[in-house]
Each structure stands twice: as C-alpha cells, then as structure tokens.
Amino acid sequence: MDLLFERIRIVSPLDKLDSVGYLWVQHGSIVHCSTEPPANIPPTTCRIAADDWMAAPGFVDMHVHLREPGQTHKETIATGSAAAANGGFTDIVCMPNTEPPIDTPTVIEYIQRRATGLVAVHVCAAISVGRHGEVLTPMEHLHEAGAVMFSDDGSCVRSAELMRRAFEYAAPFDALLSQHCEEHSMTDRFDINEGAIAMRLGLRGYPSVAEDIIIARDILLAEYCGNRRYHVSHMSTRGAVRLVRLAKSWGLRVSAEVTPHHFTLTEDAADGFNTNAKMNPPLRCRHDVEAILEGLADGTIDAIATDHAPHAPSEKAQLFAQAPNGIIGLETAVGLALTELYHKRKFPLTRIVELMSVAPRRILQLPQPRIAVGEPAVLTIVALEQEWTVEPERFRSKSRNTPFGGWLLQGKPRFAINRGQVWECEL
C-alpha cells in the first residue's frame, strides 16, 4: 500500500480538519497530511488526482444483518464484509437474529474468527435468550466476549418488566441497550404502513404509533433505572423524532439511528406490490420523512445506519404478504446520503461525517480514528461529485433486494482503507 491522494478534501471533525490537501498512506499508516505536497515522492507511489474527492475517518454501519450463522443462502460474513467495503465502510455491527441467535459467547467467538478482513465486524448480542423475550441472556459474559451492544432486533422486547431488568442488569458495566421499537399487539402480520395505500391495496397496516409507544416506554424505563444508555434502531416516524428530542432535552443518554430508505422513500414506493419496498419498520408518510430530515439536521438523530437485510431472490419473489421484510443497503448508503443530504439538502460535509463515522463510534464507545501523521489509516474515500447509476448486479452482497436499482446518485465511494488493507470500490 503506497497511495498519495492529491488535492483531496480532508474532513475530520475531531481533528478540526476541513481543507484541501495531500494525504499519503503507506503500509497502513498516514505518512503525510498537509495542504502542501510532500517532497521526494518515489516513482513507485501511486499518485491519485483526487480533486472533488473527500477523505474521512472510516464510516461505520451500526446495523447490519450478516445472516451467518444459519442463513448463508442470504449472506455470509465474507460477502457482507465485502459489500461493506465496496460501499465505503470500514466497520460494521452485525445484529443477533441469526440461527442460532447471538446469545452465547460461543457464537460471538465464531463470528470473530471468521471476520478477519479489511472490515472490522463488531457484534450486537441478544437481550433475551433465543430472542424470545422471556429470559435475559448472560449479558456480562457476552460483553466480556466482545459484544458492543444488546438488542433483540427483528423483534421487540415485549415485556416492560424484562426490559427494566435488562437495564438494571446492564448498569454495572454500562452496556448499551438498543430496541427494535414495535408494539407487536398492534402490528400482527402487517404488510406496510397503515394508511391510504394499505387500504387501497388491501394490505394489513402498521400504525406509526406502535413504534412510538415502545420508544416512550423505553425512555421512561431508561430514566427510571438510573439514566441508562439506550439506542433507538431504525426510527421511522414523526412521533419517534419528537420523543427522542424530548428525552435528550431531559439529559437522558438516548441516541437514535435512521436508515437511508427512511429519509429518501415514502410508502408510495410499495405501490404496485413492490416487495423490495417492504421492510420493518415500513416506509412511512411524507410528513414522517420531513421530520426525520429535520432530526438529522438538528442533531436529534445521531447516526445513519443501513439495516442491511439481505434475502434470496426467491424469497422476495413471493406474493407481497408472504415476502420477508428488509432490503440491502451497504452499497447504496453513501451515495444516498450524499445525494439526498449533501447535494439536495445542503448538509455540511462535517455533519455527514458525524452521522456516518464519529457518532456511531461515540455511541458504541469504539476508538475514534484520527487523520494525522503517524496514525493508522482508517479511511473512507468518496468522489463527491461523481454521478453513477445503481446497478445491483455489481454489488458484492450475496443478495439483490434493493428498491434503488436504476437510481442516479451523486457521490460515490472510491476506497475503503483499514487494517493495512485497501479496497477499491467497484460500483
């Protein structure tokens, strides 16, 4: 590895960097970072004209379904990691709804042994044994084995009493609890968001208040149990944004993430029974999207995460009611964020980097990479102005279930650099 990025925009909020300069990476380390070019560049160095490109601390996706163990026809640790690198990510967090679930140290060790490539794979372990919502997992042992977060994602912890005990059990080691916020008594066998489209198509609806109820419950529980760390996964409603904003105003240690599909699409995308627009939580109304965009702008929402949920083509080819929820997102997230937030909504690049790198690491209490001479190179490199068409056949994920095929995006991942390795993105 010997790469010199010339005239690249270097954006690192923690280093107070936002300037155009020269960034030289050799053997996994940063050897030059300056507005001035380096001297004595050997002919073997790969010099890259990086005008209109950006270098940032490596992006983190804190919500990824790798499907391994148990569902390797959908995705594997290897293919999911390749998709992450191809999308510009250096770190991901894998969720626990595998088979068997991530509810023992043995499963964590299995994942860690298989995740040895460029992308660092961190583990979210289950809150309850089997994700059944009845008995707590040995959370302290899972934490010691390397779990960075706990969730029954894919299912909500239905019992308020079990969630209270989870907060209390997590207190001595200050673990982060995350919730898939869904009041299941209101969403049984749902298909899409409750509203006019669901009525017209004859599909079962998921009312937005079913998400809000659990968020409100858990915020109160987190406060009652001593201001415990609590993270809202893939929030999708206007009410959710209001509740998180209120919790933060109370000084509670509450954080939240949102997916690119929830700030770019509405329930209209599911019209015509498009199974690639079927997910949980479902796509919502325009007023929910606008509230989410406001929350991203004002800091109510901390992070962008994909909820990358691969499924085999045969599964998504079923009738809408039988098709599984979820879409893939690792290879479209950066392009969608730059297109929708930076180019259309004029978000500062520092805010994009905060949402996709700094904040996820802060929430998960992971080390923050720095862009400075002598530091390990943990970098995401993107071409800010480059336009490209989403072609799912170019994805490195094992699955193709995306509603964004054929979309024209502006802002394309070019390199992911981590652990002394370089991935040149091929989208």
LUMVO-260528 format. One record per residue (C-alpha): x, y, z; residue number from 1. Coordinates in nm, 4 decimals. Layout:
residues N
        X        Y        Z   n
        X        Y        Z NUM
...
This chain:
residues 427
        X        Y        Z   n
   0.0000   0.0000   0.0000   1
   0.1508   0.3295  -0.1167   2
  -0.1181   0.5804  -0.2152   3
  -0.0908   0.9572  -0.2408   4
  -0.4232   1.1379  -0.2742   5
  -0.3527   1.4770  -0.4260   6
  -0.5779   1.7809  -0.3751   7
  -0.8293   1.5793  -0.1741   8
  -1.0715   1.7395   0.0699   9
  -0.9879   1.6073   0.4163  10
  -1.2836   1.6187   0.6572  11
  -1.2322   1.5068   1.0161  12
  -1.4443   1.6849   1.2792  13
  -1.2409   1.5539   1.5743  14
  -0.9183   1.6769   1.4132  15
  -1.0879   2.0074   1.3202  16
  -0.9972   1.9396   0.9585  17
  -1.1917   2.0552   0.6553  18
  -0.9410   2.1569   0.3935  19
  -0.7981   2.0522   0.0590  20
  -0.4579   1.8922   0.0764  21
  -0.2355   1.5913   0.0231  22
  -0.2912   1.2627   0.2057  23
  -0.0252   0.9926   0.1755  24
  -0.0822   0.6401   0.3050  25
   0.1998   0.3869   0.3215  26
   0.1919   0.0378   0.4706  27
  -0.1309   0.1070   0.6580  28
  -0.0222   0.4369   0.8149  29
  -0.0649   0.8043   0.7323  30
   0.2784   0.9461   0.6475  31
   0.1755   1.2868   0.5138  32
  -0.1320   1.5061   0.5743  33
  -0.0911   1.8673   0.4735  34
  -0.2121   2.1438   0.2479  35
   0.1338   2.1278   0.0905  36
   0.2535   1.8399  -0.1302  37
   0.5189   1.6072   0.0086  38
   0.8758   1.6155  -0.1142  39
   1.0723   1.3253  -0.2591  40
   0.7846   1.1137  -0.3850  41
   0.9259   0.7825  -0.5130  42
   0.8179   0.6640  -0.8585  43
   0.6571   0.3538  -0.7044  44
   0.3973   0.5640  -0.5197  45
   0.0511   0.5544  -0.6767  46
  -0.0443   0.9212  -0.7196  47
  -0.4198   0.9753  -0.7429  48
  -0.5699   1.3018  -0.8673  49
  -0.8416   1.3414  -0.6069  50
  -0.9992   1.6734  -0.6995  51
  -1.3604   1.6824  -0.5694  52
  -1.2939   1.3766  -0.3540  53
  -1.3213   1.3558   0.0234  54
  -1.1200   1.1603   0.2793  55
  -1.2929   1.0977   0.6119  56
  -1.2434   0.8742   0.9149  57
  -1.3722   0.5299   0.8184  58
  -1.7511   0.5059   0.8012  59
  -1.9369   0.2772   1.0433  60
  -2.2668   0.0965   0.9830  61
  -2.4018   0.0050   1.3250  62
  -2.6932  -0.2065   1.1991  63
  -2.6135  -0.4920   0.9589  64
  -2.7647  -0.8383   0.9197  65
  -2.4865  -1.0721   0.8079  66
  -2.7140  -1.3786   0.8354  67
  -2.4297  -1.6070   0.9434  68
  -2.4573  -1.8469   1.1177  69
  -2.7629  -2.0211   0.9836  70
  -2.8885  -1.8253   0.6824  71
  -2.5934  -1.8291   0.4459  72
  -2.8172  -1.8562   0.1387  73
  -2.8917  -1.4854   0.2028  74
  -2.5492  -1.3520   0.3080  75
  -2.2301  -1.4589   0.4810  76
  -1.9766  -1.2798   0.6970  77
  -1.7431  -1.2762   0.3954  78
  -1.9946  -1.1453   0.1406  79
  -2.1453  -0.8947   0.3830  80
  -1.7996  -0.7636   0.4716  81
  -1.7159  -0.7341   0.1020  82
  -2.0389  -0.5404   0.0453  83
  -1.9476  -0.3094   0.3327  84
  -1.6015  -0.2384   0.1919  85
  -1.7471  -0.1910  -0.1564  86
  -1.9853   0.0646  -0.0086  87
  -1.7033   0.2518   0.1635  88
  -1.7417   0.1204   0.5199  89
  -1.4501   0.0186   0.7425  90
  -1.6596  -0.1011   1.0400  91
  -1.9966  -0.2704   1.0803  92
  -2.2035  -0.4120   1.3654  93
  -2.3765  -0.7442   1.2992  94
  -2.7198  -0.7987   1.4511  95
  -2.8216  -1.1023   1.6593  96
  -3.1119  -1.2533   1.4618  97
  -2.9015  -1.5357   1.3240  98
  -2.9612  -1.9119   1.3640  99
  -2.8677  -1.9740   1.6372 100
  -2.9062  -1.6217   1.7719 101
  -2.6064  -1.4359   1.9139 102
  -2.6932  -1.5157   2.2742 103
  -2.3812  -1.7054   2.3889 104
  -2.0096  -1.6217   2.3873 105
  -1.9573  -1.9198   2.1563 106
  -2.1491  -1.7542   1.8727 107
  -1.9573  -1.4291   1.9229 108
  -1.6290  -1.6203   1.9040 109
  -1.7459  -1.7933   1.5849 110
  -1.8135  -1.4562   1.4185 111
  -1.4860  -1.3068   1.5401 112
  -1.2876  -1.5999   1.3990 113
  -1.4443  -1.5562   1.0565 114
  -1.4268  -1.1750   1.0385 115
  -1.0593  -1.1186   0.9623 116
  -1.0625  -0.8930   0.6579 117
  -1.0443  -0.5200   0.5976 118
  -1.3835  -0.4508   0.7564 119
  -1.3937  -0.4693   1.1362 120
  -1.7047  -0.6666   1.2376 121
  -1.8372  -0.5740   1.5813 122
  -2.1121  -0.7765   1.7464 123
  -2.4541  -0.6878   1.8827 124
  -2.5712  -0.9650   2.1148 125
  -2.9275  -1.0546   2.2096 126
  -3.1030  -0.9159   2.5163 127
  -3.3076  -1.2316   2.5710 128
  -3.2236  -1.5984   2.5254 129
  -3.3259  -1.7057   2.1767 130
  -3.4645  -1.3540   2.1250 131
  -3.7844  -1.4922   2.2782 132
  -3.8311  -1.2058   2.5245 133
  -3.8604  -1.4311   2.8283 134
  -3.5203  -1.4774   2.9973 135
  -3.2200  -1.2428   2.9919 136
  -2.9011  -1.3564   2.8225 137
  -2.5755  -1.3679   3.0234 138
  -2.5117  -1.0088   2.9190 139
  -2.1991  -0.9557   3.1270 140
  -2.0315  -1.2624   2.9765 141
  -2.1368  -1.1511   2.6284 142
  -1.9946  -0.8058   2.6992 143
  -1.6661  -0.9625   2.8099 144
  -1.6635  -1.1713   2.4894 145
  -1.6800  -0.8517   2.2817 146
  -2.0450  -0.7502   2.2393 147
  -2.0666  -0.3734   2.1870 148
  -2.4466  -0.3510   2.2090 149
  -2.7522  -0.5588   2.3039 150
  -3.0799  -0.5922   2.1121 151
  -3.3400  -0.8500   2.0160 152
  -3.3511  -0.6812   1.6751 153
  -3.6091  -0.8224   1.4404 154
  -3.8298  -0.8467   1.7473 155
  -3.9148  -0.6011   2.0201 156
  -3.8665  -0.6864   2.3866 157
  -4.2400  -0.7009   2.4548 158
  -4.2270  -0.7172   2.8339 159
  -4.1684  -0.3875   3.0110 160
  -4.0553  -0.5829   3.3164 161
  -3.7931  -0.7767   3.1180 162
  -3.6681  -0.4528   2.9623 163
  -3.6457  -0.2962   3.3081 164
  -3.4431  -0.5924   3.4334 165
  -3.2175  -0.5674   3.1285 166
  -3.1433  -0.2021   3.2065 167
  -3.0700  -0.2921   3.5677 168
  -2.8521  -0.5891   3.4773 169
  -2.6550  -0.3762   3.2283 170
  -2.5893  -0.0992   3.4815 171
  -2.2644  -0.2268   3.6419 172
  -2.0838  -0.2412   3.3055 173
  -2.2860   0.0444   3.1481 174
  -2.3900  -0.1608   2.8460 175
  -2.5808  -0.0089   2.5544 176
  -2.9314  -0.1458   2.5006 177
  -3.0959  -0.0970   2.1630 178
  -3.4535  -0.1636   2.0679 179
  -3.6478  -0.2652   1.7605 180
  -3.9436  -0.0462   1.8603 181
  -4.2675  -0.2209   1.7701 182
  -4.5750  -0.2812   1.9842 183
  -4.6485  -0.6239   1.8400 184
  -5.0111  -0.6333   1.9563 185
  -5.0780  -0.3574   1.7004 186
  -4.8724  -0.4950   1.4101 187
  -4.9610  -0.8624   1.3829 188
  -4.8840  -0.9874   1.0297 189
  -4.8562  -0.6320   0.8963 190
  -4.7594  -0.5641   0.5347 191
  -4.6964  -0.1884   0.5022 192
  -4.7622   0.1404   0.6796 193
  -5.1210   0.1938   0.7914 194
  -5.2779   0.4447   0.5562 195
  -5.4480   0.5063   0.2244 196
  -5.2139   0.2843   0.0198 197
  -5.2617  -0.0111   0.2553 198
  -5.6396   0.0330   0.2295 199
  -5.6344   0.0619  -0.1488 200
  -5.4113  -0.2456  -0.1929 201
  -5.5972  -0.4488   0.0675 202
  -5.2846  -0.4916   0.2818 203
  -5.2542  -0.5015   0.6594 204
  -5.1218  -0.1797   0.8101 205
  -4.8620  -0.0964   1.0776 206
  -4.9717   0.2215   1.2615 207
  -4.6890   0.4633   1.3354 208
  -4.7994   0.4913   1.6973 209
  -4.6964   0.1277   1.7505 210
  -4.3348   0.2405   1.7129 211
  -4.3829   0.5489   1.9281 212
  -4.5376   0.3577   2.2193 213
  -4.2280   0.1419   2.2688 214
  -3.9896   0.4350   2.2382 215
  -4.1846   0.6257   2.5046 216
  -4.1921   0.3196   2.7313 217
  -3.8212   0.2543   2.6991 218
  -3.7222   0.6185   2.7523 219
  -3.9151   0.6163   3.0801 220
  -3.7573   0.2844   3.1807 221
  -3.4066   0.4074   3.0981 222
  -3.4662   0.7145   3.3137 223
  -3.6227   0.5134   3.5973 224
  -3.3280   0.2722   3.6033 225
  -3.0722   0.5487   3.6518 226
  -3.0306   0.7122   3.3092 227
  -2.9107   0.4009   3.1306 228
  -2.7677   0.4059   2.7748 229
  -3.0478   0.3465   2.5228 230
  -3.0414   0.3467   2.1422 231
  -3.3424   0.3595   1.9090 232
  -3.2884   0.1456   1.5991 233
  -3.4121   0.2434   1.2509 234
  -3.6595   0.5085   1.3687 235
  -3.9213   0.5907   1.1075 236
  -4.1924   0.8183   1.2479 237
  -4.2522   1.1840   1.3253 238
  -4.3545   1.0840   1.6763 239
  -4.0274   0.8970   1.7286 240
  -3.8292   1.2093   1.6423 241
  -4.0319   1.4150   1.8903 242
  -3.9828   1.1595   2.1671 243
  -3.6057   1.1318   2.1205 244
  -3.5748   1.5108   2.1048 245
  -3.7670   1.5352   2.4342 246
  -3.5547   1.2660   2.6010 247
  -3.2365   1.4489   2.5068 248
  -3.3753   1.7733   2.6468 249
  -3.4170   1.5872   2.9782 250
  -3.0488   1.4975   2.9733 251
  -3.1080   1.1278   2.9114 252
  -2.8431   0.9144   2.7420 253
  -3.0640   0.8333   2.4456 254
  -2.9376   0.8016   2.0876 255
  -3.1051   0.7153   1.7597 256
  -3.0299   0.5998   1.4077 257
  -3.2184   0.6251   1.0805 258
  -3.1801   0.4366   0.7535 259
  -3.1286   0.5966   0.4115 260
  -3.4521   0.4401   0.2867 261
  -3.6483   0.6109   0.5623 262
  -3.5203   0.9553   0.4646 263
  -3.5484   0.9039   0.0877 264
  -3.8634   0.6959   0.0293 265
  -4.2266   0.7060   0.1365 266
  -4.4930   0.4355   0.1426 267
  -4.5640   0.5241  -0.2214 268
  -4.2657   0.3056  -0.3168 269
  -4.4662  -0.0028  -0.2144 270
  -4.7486   0.0824  -0.4524 271
  -4.7857  -0.1886  -0.7141 272
  -4.6894  -0.4557  -0.4559 273
  -4.3161  -0.3891  -0.4834 274
  -4.1641  -0.6367  -0.2363 275
  -3.8313  -0.4529  -0.2495 276
  -4.0098  -0.1687  -0.0696 277
  -4.1314  -0.3980   0.2087 278
  -3.9416  -0.3626   0.5351 279
  -3.9793  -0.3347   0.9113 280
  -4.0396  -0.0625   1.0157 281
  -4.2299   0.0122   0.6955 282
  -4.1823   0.3136   0.4746 283
  -4.3938   0.5954   0.6151 284
  -4.5652   0.9164   0.5029 285
  -4.4075   1.2349   0.3655 286
  -4.4523   1.4147   0.6995 287
  -4.2502   1.1394   0.8698 288
  -3.9696   1.1769   0.6138 289
  -3.9624   1.5535   0.6651 290
  -3.9473   1.5102   1.0446 291
  -3.6578   1.2654   1.0071 292
  -3.4691   1.5084   0.7826 293
  -3.5240   1.7809   1.0418 294
  -3.3965   1.5456   1.3127 295
  -3.0867   1.4661   1.1083 296
  -3.0190   1.8371   1.0635 297
  -3.0686   1.9476   1.4245 298
  -2.8853   1.6604   1.5949 299
  -3.1885   1.4766   1.7339 300
  -3.0876   1.1774   1.5214 301
  -2.7289   1.0732   1.5851 302
  -2.6400   0.8245   1.3144 303
  -2.7194   0.6817   0.9734 304
  -2.7321   0.3005   0.9632 305
  -2.8486   0.0778   0.6801 306
  -3.0403  -0.2085   0.8465 307
  -2.8835  -0.4130   0.5642 308
  -3.1218  -0.7103   0.5409 309
  -3.0392  -0.9497   0.2564 310
  -3.2891  -1.2034   0.1247 311
  -3.2664  -1.4569  -0.1556 312
  -3.4404  -1.3602  -0.4840 313
  -3.6859  -1.6463  -0.4458 314
  -3.7978  -1.5117  -0.1089 315
  -3.8655  -1.1608  -0.2370 316
  -4.0388  -1.3041  -0.5466 317
  -4.3312  -1.4275  -0.3345 318
  -4.6669  -1.2546  -0.3015 319
  -4.6361  -0.9302  -0.1066 320
  -4.7942  -1.0662   0.2113 321
  -4.5600  -1.3681   0.2143 322
  -4.2385  -1.1868   0.1184 323
  -3.9949  -1.1179   0.4038 324
  -3.9230  -0.7679   0.5311 325
  -3.5978  -0.5916   0.4559 326
  -3.3667  -0.4539   0.1897 327
  -2.9918  -0.4410   0.1413 328
  -2.8191  -0.1077   0.1961 329
  -2.4438  -0.1312   0.2423 330
  -2.3616  -0.0437  -0.1188 331
  -2.6114   0.2406  -0.1644 332
  -2.5935   0.4182   0.1740 333
  -2.3054   0.6557   0.0993 334
  -2.4467   0.7513  -0.2393 335
  -2.7944   0.8106  -0.0975 336
  -2.6639   1.0147   0.1965 337
  -2.4523   1.2373  -0.0272 338
  -2.7259   1.2766  -0.2873 339
  -3.0145   1.3459  -0.0524 340
  -2.8398   1.5248   0.2342 341
  -2.5280   1.6915   0.0917 342
  -2.6314   1.7788  -0.2629 343
  -3.0084   1.8287  -0.2255 344
  -3.0437   1.9427   0.1366 345
  -2.7042   2.1160   0.1637 346
  -2.5954   1.9406   0.4825 347
  -2.2330   2.0299   0.5646 348
  -1.9857   1.7507   0.4949 349
  -1.8830   1.7660   0.8601 350
  -2.2399   1.6659   0.9509 351
  -2.2346   1.3727   0.7060 352
  -1.9069   1.2509   0.8585 353
  -2.0505   1.2952   1.2079 354
  -2.3562   1.0853   1.1169 355
  -2.1626   0.8067   0.9444 356
  -1.8347   0.7890   1.1381 357
  -1.7926   0.9944   1.4548 358
  -2.1343   0.9447   1.6168 359
  -2.1648   0.5680   1.5611 360
  -1.8243   0.5200   1.7249 361
  -1.9192   0.7502   2.0113 362
  -2.2471   0.5625   2.0713 363
  -2.0708   0.2249   2.0610 364
  -1.7684   0.3522   2.2589 365
  -1.5275   0.2456   1.9841 366
  -1.1903   0.4177   1.9317 367
  -1.2049   0.7224   1.7048 368
  -0.9547   0.7092   1.4158 369
  -0.7639   1.0316   1.3529 370
  -0.6349   1.1720   1.0262 371
  -0.2840   1.2728   1.1269 372
   0.0725   1.1727   1.0509 373
   0.1700   0.8527   1.2303 374
  -0.1878   0.7342   1.2792 375
  -0.3208   0.4070   1.1330 376
  -0.5073   0.4696   0.8085 377
  -0.8790   0.4085   0.8769 378
  -1.0332   0.5970   0.5882 379
  -1.3351   0.6245   0.3644 380
  -1.2618   0.7951   0.0321 381
  -1.5532   0.9224  -0.1767 382
  -1.5887   1.1105  -0.5057 383
  -1.8282   1.3855  -0.4007 384
  -1.9441   1.4974  -0.7437 385
  -1.9337   1.1721  -0.9392 386
  -2.2694   1.0606  -1.0744 387
  -2.3419   0.6902  -1.1005 388
  -2.6322   0.4588  -1.1652 389
  -2.7148   0.1902  -0.9101 390
  -2.6588  -0.1458  -1.0777 391
  -2.7374  -0.4262  -0.8298 392
  -2.5526  -0.6798  -1.0452 393
  -2.2296  -0.5012  -0.9450 394
  -2.2949  -0.5465  -0.5727 395
  -2.0695  -0.7694  -0.3652 396
  -2.3574  -0.8664  -0.1385 397
  -2.4987  -1.2113  -0.1987 398
  -2.8475  -1.0585  -0.2362 399
  -3.0054  -0.8032  -0.4703 400
  -3.3176  -0.6885  -0.2827 401
  -3.2980  -0.3112  -0.3263 402
  -3.5595  -0.0571  -0.4351 403
  -3.2815   0.1710  -0.5642 404
  -3.1824  -0.0191  -0.8777 405
  -3.1553   0.2247  -1.1680 406
  -3.1372   0.5331  -0.9440 407
  -2.8937   0.8056  -1.0451 408
  -2.6877   0.9118  -0.7418 409
  -2.4259   1.1813  -0.6934 410
  -2.1386   1.0918  -0.4637 411
  -1.9660   0.7563  -0.4979 412
  -1.7432   0.5537  -0.2640 413
  -1.3969   0.5029  -0.4121 414
  -1.1784   0.3417  -0.1446 415
  -1.2078   0.1831   0.1981 416
  -0.8768   0.1626   0.3862 417
  -0.8354  -0.0230   0.7161 418
  -0.6159  -0.2819   0.8891 419
  -0.3349  -0.2237   0.6403 420
  -0.5629  -0.3193   0.3514 421
  -0.7147  -0.1240   0.0628 422
  -1.0444  -0.1899  -0.1136 423
  -1.1102  -0.0069  -0.4393 424
  -1.4859   0.0206  -0.4682 425
  -1.6456  -0.1262  -0.7819 426
  -1.9989   0.0102  -0.8074 427
